[in-house]
């Protein structure tokens, strides 16, 4: 246990706190896929939210037409003020296409839709995934706690240690060494900000509704980094906190294949580099890639020592292979696919809610 403060306010778990927080003025956004529906982790999540009773729950659902009815009916069994946004529904798709916002689908797009709806009705918004096996009402309360105390943005952090192994590989072996490499080559406040987070790729954060309406969200797996770039621009160091959420157990992904960590690293890297470009940071990529490899090699040895100290299994060779795979993502990003801030969007959140409601009504 430690009590070190970072450049952003860091709130530690010293005594398993369940702080007072404005839960009744908060909307909780939960992105969920059809495969997570009725899982033990999802059941725990929504049963906990039922007891917590936030102002609103908005589920950003990615599901095929043949499954969406079962998910809707399952969610209706919880005593919650819950709105289901079927993000793949035909009416939602048509609404986006008519507004010139059609494009790639992904987690970021789903969450962006839900953020607009959530921020339109509640003062605060909390976002978290539905796959945490140890989910607790503490998580929402801790994330909300800083928002009534001078902060506009709050990020969760936690340990990813399961089955006697270190996880969180995309953060440990891609994001962290890449930000270290950027810090070595660029003196920029945004890089310092990105380096201040203990788990920058966590899916758990909270923000004021006014800040949420100014987020420009990447469509895919760059969601978490994209929000950090905008949080820096709008809230800065003084308006940001990070909160200890304990130990989390999540689903794990393979490195290769669709939606694997390799694919995710490309999207995370692109989102990070677009945020840096906004701040005037333009790396020389061949040199940055070499510095990234050096930083990652150092971290592999540090993680190996930490694992040995704690009696954990650790495969240096496997970790180095992942670094080699991630290095390909250190390259100029493609086109910027961020969705617009809701304050500037050509559609209204009410129109999204209406389209999603009609889509759900059309499903048996």
Residue, then its C-alpha position, 0 to 999 in steps of 0.5 A: x500500500x502507498x499514498x503517492x500523489x501523481x500530477x492528477x489527484x490520486x484517491x487511494x483505497x486505504x480503508x475500503x471506502x464507500x464515499x457519499x456521492x451524487x448517485x441520484x444525479x448520475x447516469x451509468x452507461x454500460x456498453x454490453x455485447x450480446x455474449x455478455x448478456x446473462x453472464x455471471x459478471x453481467x448479472x452481478x453488475x445489474x443486480x448491484x446497480x439495482x441496489x445502488x439506484x442511480x438516476x438512470x442506466x443507459x445500456x449501449x447494446x451491440x447485438x444481432x436482431x435475433x438476440x436483442x429481444x432476449x437481452x431487452x427482456x432480461x434487462x427488464x427484469x431489473x428494477x432500474x430506470x434503464x434505457x436500452x440503446x440498440x446500437x445496431x438497430x436499423x433506425x439508429x443506423x439510418x439516423x446516423x447515415x442521414x446526418x453524415x455520421x455513418x461509418x465504422x462500428x465499434x465500442x467507441x461509437x456505441x458509447x458515444x451514442x449512450x453518452x449523448x443520451x446520458x448527459x442530456x438528462x443527468x448532471x454526471x455520467x459514469x461509464x463502466x464495462x459489464x464484464x468485471x467479476x468483482x463489480x461493486x457499488x463502491x466503483x460508482x460511488x468512488x468514481x463520482x466522489x471527486x466530481x462534487x469536489x472541483x473535478x470534472x473528470x475521474x478515471x478508475x485504476x486497479x490491479x490486473x493480477x489473476x491466476x498468479x499472472x500479470x494481465x493488462x498487457x495492452x497497457x503494460x506493454x504498449x501504452x506505458x512504454x509508448x508514453x515513456x518514449x514520447x516523454x523522452x522525445x517531446x516536452x509536452x504537457x499532454x504527454x505528462x498528463x497521459x503519463x500520470x494515469x496508473x491504468x489509462x486504458x481502464x474502461x471505468x471513468x466519470x465526468x460532468x455532463x457538460x464535459x461529456x458533451x464536449x468529448x470527441x469519441x473515436x469509433x473503436x478501441x481508442x475510446x479510453x485514450x480519446x477521452x483522456x485527450x479531451x479531458x486534458x484539453x477541457x479539464x486539465x491536471x487540476x480538474x482530473x482525478x484518478x480513483x483506486x477501484x481495487x483488484x479487477x478480473x476481466x475477460x482476456x483477449x488473444x494478441x492476434x485475430x479480429x478484436x485481439x490485442x494487436x488490432x486494439x493496439x493499432x486503434x489505441x495508437x491512432x487515438x493517442x497520436x490524433x490527440x497528440x496532433x491536437x496538442x501540436x506534438x508530431x513524432x518522427x516515427x522511425x525514431x519513436x518506434x526504436x525508443x518505444x522498443x527500448x522503453x518496453x524492454x526495460x519494462x519487461x525486466x521491471x515486470x519480471x522482477x515484480x512478478x518474481x518478488x510476488x511469486x507470480x508466473x512470468x514469461x519474458x519471451x512471450x512478453x517480448x513477442x507481444x512488444x514486437x507485435x505492438x511495435x507495428x502500431x507505432x506509425x502515422x495514424x490513418x484518417x481521424x474518425x472521431x465522432x463530433x462532440x454532442x455540443x456540435x453534433x448534427x443530431x440530438x440525443x432525443x432523436x437517438x433515443x426515439x430511433x432506438x425505442x422504435x427499433x426495439x419495438x420492432x423486435x419480437 
